Amino acid sequence: MTDRLAYSVEDAAHLLSLSRSQLYAFLKDGLIVGKKLGGRTVIPRDELERFLVEAPSYTLAGDA
């Protein structure tokens, strides 16, 4: 990630390889916490990092 403090929903979705609608669903469900700044939703960099750290891990069967 860059040195930006926060990302727009579109930029955050791109960084996480998610659609905007999926990111909005995560916001609605409280899985990601956004901030309102001047009527615009932004997601702090540390929130994106927290989300990735806490996301469930998995492996594909047969991969070694």
C-alpha positions as CSV (number, residue, x, y, z in Angstrom):
1,M,0.0,0.0,0.0
2,T,1.0,3.6,-0.3
3,D,1.4,6.3,2.3
4,R,-2.2,7.5,1.9
5,L,-4.1,7.7,5.1
6,A,-7.4,6.6,3.6
7,Y,-8.9,5.3,0.4
8,S,-12.2,5.9,-1.5
9,V,-14.5,3.0,-1.6
10,E,-13.6,2.5,-5.3
11,D,-9.8,2.5,-4.5
12,A,-10.2,0.3,-1.5
13,A,-12.2,-2.2,-3.5
14,H,-9.5,-2.2,-6.2
15,L,-6.8,-2.8,-3.6
16,L,-8.7,-5.7,-2.1
17,S,-9.6,-7.1,-5.5
18,L,-13.3,-6.8,-4.6
19,S,-16.3,-5.2,-6.4
20,R,-17.6,-1.9,-5.0
21,S,-20.9,-3.7,-4.1
22,Q,-19.0,-6.3,-2.1
23,L,-17.1,-3.7,-0.3
24,Y,-20.3,-1.8,0.5
25,A,-21.8,-5.1,1.8
26,F,-18.8,-5.5,4.1
27,L,-19.3,-1.9,5.3
28,K,-23.0,-2.5,5.9
29,D,-22.2,-5.7,7.9
30,G,-19.6,-4.0,10.0
31,L,-16.7,-6.1,8.7
32,I,-15.0,-3.0,7.4
33,V,-15.4,0.4,9.2
34,G,-15.5,3.5,7.0
35,K,-15.5,7.2,7.8
36,K,-17.7,9.9,6.4
37,L,-15.8,13.0,5.3
38,G,-17.8,15.7,3.7
39,G,-20.5,13.3,2.6
40,R,-17.9,10.9,1.1
41,T,-17.1,7.5,2.5
42,V,-13.4,6.7,3.0
43,I,-11.7,3.7,4.5
44,P,-8.6,4.3,6.6
45,R,-5.4,2.4,5.6
46,D,-5.1,0.7,9.0
47,E,-8.7,-0.5,8.7
48,L,-7.9,-2.2,5.4
49,E,-4.8,-3.8,7.0
50,R,-6.9,-5.0,10.0
51,F,-9.5,-6.5,7.7
52,L,-6.8,-8.5,5.8
53,V,-5.1,-9.7,8.9
54,E,-8.5,-10.9,10.4
55,A,-9.8,-12.5,7.2
56,P,-10.1,-16.3,7.3
57,S,-7.2,-18.2,5.8
58,Y,-7.6,-21.2,3.6
59,T,-5.7,-23.5,1.3
60,L,-6.8,-25.3,-1.8
61,A,-7.0,-29.1,-1.6
62,G,-4.1,-30.8,-3.2
63,D,-1.8,-27.7,-3.0
64,A,1.5,-28.2,-1.3
